[in-house]
Amino acid sequence: MESFSYRKGKVIMEEFIITKVYSDINGDSQFEDIRVPLNPAGTIGYLSENYKVESLVFRKVLPAYDYDFHTAPAKQFIILLDGKIEIETSLGEKRVFTGGDVLQMEDTTGKGHKTKNLEMIERKSVFITFE
């Protein structure tokens, strides 16, 4: 979901979009789109500022994965490598995410969210925890 524009026939990438899932003051989970600015870095492309991270975990889930309301075990980025999932907030809002999407999970308290595989495949993702 990168955002870009065209200037003089060239593609200029300006931001990277991440979907944040967080708990509000009532403990309800909500979505928020975060726009991460990208800066030109020459021939290697466009880069964000560095993020300080704690750990990285590779994950696979079974095709029938359908996990009822739960909170994130830690603040973490989830990078979906393949498949298609639906996340539902405690307020009933649903969004669909596919391979290549990045989630910023911060609902470590409150009512949590639901996650369900929408494709019958063994889905792969990467979890990166942060403070």
C-alpha positions as a Markdown table, in Angstrom:
| # | Residue | x | y | z |
|---|---|---|---|---|
| 1 | Met | 0.0 | 0.0 | 0.0 |
| 2 | Glu | 2.7 | 2.5 | -0.8 |
| 3 | Ser | 1.7 | 6.0 | -1.8 |
| 4 | Phe | 3.5 | 7.6 | -4.7 |
| 5 | Ser | 3.2 | 10.5 | -7.2 |
| 6 | Tyr | 4.6 | 11.3 | -10.6 |
| 7 | Arg | 6.9 | 14.2 | -11.3 |
| 8 | Lys | 8.2 | 14.8 | -14.8 |
| 9 | Gly | 7.4 | 11.2 | -15.7 |
| 10 | Lys | 9.3 | 9.7 | -12.7 |
| 11 | Val | 7.7 | 7.8 | -9.8 |
| 12 | Ile | 8.4 | 9.6 | -6.5 |
| 13 | Met | 7.6 | 7.4 | -3.4 |
| 14 | Glu | 6.8 | 9.6 | -0.5 |
| 15 | Glu | 5.4 | 7.4 | 2.2 |
| 16 | Phe | 4.8 | 3.8 | 3.4 |
| 17 | Ile | 1.3 | 3.1 | 4.9 |
| 18 | Ile | 1.0 | 0.8 | 8.0 |
| 19 | Thr | -2.2 | -0.1 | 9.6 |
| 20 | Lys | -2.1 | 0.3 | 13.4 |
| 21 | Val | -4.4 | -1.7 | 15.7 |
| 22 | Tyr | -4.6 | -0.1 | 19.2 |
| 23 | Ser | -6.8 | 0.0 | 22.3 |
| 24 | Asp | -8.6 | 3.3 | 23.0 |
| 25 | Ile | -9.3 | 4.6 | 26.5 |
| 26 | Asn | -12.4 | 2.4 | 26.8 |
| 27 | Gly | -10.4 | -0.7 | 25.9 |
| 28 | Asp | -11.9 | -1.0 | 22.4 |
| 29 | Ser | -9.6 | -1.9 | 19.6 |
| 30 | Gln | -9.5 | 0.5 | 16.6 |
| 31 | Phe | -7.7 | 0.8 | 13.3 |
| 32 | Glu | -5.5 | 3.8 | 12.4 |
| 33 | Asp | -3.6 | 4.3 | 9.1 |
| 34 | Ile | -0.1 | 5.5 | 9.8 |
| 35 | Arg | 1.9 | 7.3 | 7.1 |
| 36 | Val | 5.6 | 6.7 | 7.4 |
| 37 | Pro | 7.6 | 9.3 | 5.5 |
| 38 | Leu | 10.2 | 8.0 | 3.0 |
| 39 | Asn | 13.4 | 9.9 | 2.1 |
| 40 | Pro | 15.3 | 9.6 | -1.1 |
| 41 | Ala | 18.4 | 7.4 | -0.7 |
| 42 | Gly | 19.9 | 7.5 | -4.2 |
| 43 | Thr | 19.9 | 4.4 | -6.3 |
| 44 | Ile | 18.8 | 2.1 | -3.5 |
| 45 | Gly | 15.3 | 3.8 | -3.4 |
| 46 | Tyr | 13.5 | 5.5 | -0.5 |
| 47 | Leu | 14.0 | 4.8 | 3.2 |
| 48 | Ser | 12.2 | 5.6 | 6.4 |
| 49 | Glu | 14.0 | 6.6 | 9.6 |
| 50 | Asn | 15.4 | 3.7 | 11.6 |
| 51 | Tyr | 13.1 | 1.9 | 14.1 |
| 52 | Lys | 14.6 | 0.4 | 17.3 |
| 53 | Val | 13.3 | -3.2 | 17.5 |
| 54 | Glu | 13.7 | -5.9 | 20.1 |
| 55 | Ser | 13.2 | -9.3 | 18.5 |
| 56 | Leu | 12.1 | -11.0 | 15.3 |
| 57 | Val | 10.0 | -14.2 | 15.0 |
| 58 | Phe | 9.0 | -16.1 | 11.9 |
| 59 | Arg | 5.5 | -17.7 | 12.0 |
| 60 | Lys | 3.3 | -20.1 | 10.1 |
| 61 | Val | -0.4 | -20.7 | 10.9 |
| 62 | Leu | -2.7 | -23.6 | 9.7 |
| 63 | Pro | -5.2 | -22.9 | 6.9 |
| 64 | Ala | -8.2 | -23.0 | 9.2 |
| 65 | Tyr | -6.7 | -20.3 | 11.6 |
| 66 | Asp | -9.6 | -18.4 | 13.1 |
| 67 | Tyr | -8.6 | -16.8 | 16.4 |
| 68 | Asp | -11.3 | -15.3 | 18.6 |
| 69 | Phe | -10.8 | -12.0 | 20.5 |
| 70 | His | -7.3 | -11.6 | 21.9 |
| 71 | Thr | -4.8 | -8.9 | 22.6 |
| 72 | Ala | -1.4 | -8.6 | 21.1 |
| 73 | Pro | 1.3 | -10.2 | 23.4 |
| 74 | Ala | 3.6 | -7.2 | 22.8 |
| 75 | Lys | 3.9 | -4.1 | 20.7 |
| 76 | Gln | 4.8 | -5.6 | 17.3 |
| 77 | Phe | 4.9 | -5.1 | 13.6 |
| 78 | Ile | 3.4 | -8.0 | 11.6 |
| 79 | Ile | 4.6 | -8.3 | 8.0 |
| 80 | Leu | 2.3 | -10.6 | 6.1 |
| 81 | Leu | 4.2 | -12.6 | 3.6 |
| 82 | Asp | 1.3 | -14.3 | 1.8 |
| 83 | Gly | -2.4 | -15.2 | 2.2 |
| 84 | Lys | -5.3 | -13.1 | 3.1 |
| 85 | Ile | -6.7 | -12.3 | 6.6 |
| 86 | Glu | -9.6 | -10.4 | 8.1 |
| 87 | Ile | -9.1 | -8.5 | 11.4 |
| 88 | Glu | -12.1 | -7.4 | 13.3 |
| 89 | Thr | -12.0 | -4.8 | 16.1 |
| 90 | Ser | -14.0 | -5.0 | 19.3 |
| 91 | Leu | -16.3 | -2.3 | 17.8 |
| 92 | Gly | -17.1 | -4.6 | 14.8 |
| 93 | Glu | -15.0 | -2.8 | 12.1 |
| 94 | Lys | -13.4 | -5.3 | 9.7 |
| 95 | Arg | -10.5 | -4.9 | 7.3 |
| 96 | Val | -8.8 | -7.4 | 5.0 |
| 97 | Phe | -5.0 | -7.6 | 4.6 |
| 98 | Thr | -2.9 | -9.6 | 2.2 |
| 99 | Gly | 0.7 | -10.5 | 1.6 |
| 100 | Gly | 2.9 | -7.5 | 1.7 |
| 101 | Asp | 0.8 | -5.5 | 4.2 |
| 102 | Val | 2.3 | -4.3 | 7.4 |
| 103 | Leu | 0.4 | -4.1 | 10.7 |
| 104 | Gln | 1.5 | -2.3 | 13.8 |
| 105 | Met | -0.2 | -4.2 | 16.7 |
| 106 | Glu | -0.5 | -2.1 | 19.9 |
| 107 | Asp | -3.7 | -3.5 | 21.5 |
| 108 | Thr | -1.8 | -5.2 | 24.3 |
| 109 | Thr | -4.7 | -4.4 | 26.7 |
| 110 | Gly | -8.4 | -4.1 | 26.4 |
| 111 | Lys | -10.9 | -6.1 | 24.5 |
| 112 | Gly | -8.6 | -7.2 | 21.7 |
| 113 | His | -9.3 | -8.1 | 18.1 |
| 114 | Lys | -10.2 | -11.2 | 16.0 |
| 115 | Thr | -8.0 | -12.6 | 13.2 |
| 116 | Lys | -9.2 | -15.1 | 10.6 |
| 117 | Asn | -7.6 | -16.7 | 7.5 |
| 118 | Leu | -9.6 | -16.0 | 4.4 |
| 119 | Glu | -7.7 | -18.4 | 2.2 |
| 120 | Met | -7.2 | -22.0 | 2.9 |
| 121 | Ile | -3.4 | -21.9 | 2.9 |
| 122 | Glu | -0.7 | -22.2 | 5.5 |
| 123 | Arg | 0.0 | -18.5 | 6.0 |
| 124 | Lys | 3.5 | -17.1 | 6.7 |
| 125 | Ser | 4.3 | -13.8 | 8.5 |
| 126 | Val | 7.1 | -12.1 | 10.4 |
| 127 | Phe | 6.6 | -10.6 | 13.9 |
| 128 | Ile | 9.0 | -7.8 | 15.0 |
| 129 | Thr | 8.6 | -6.5 | 18.6 |
| 130 | Phe | 9.3 | -3.0 | 19.7 |
| 131 | Glu | 9.0 | -0.8 | 22.8 |
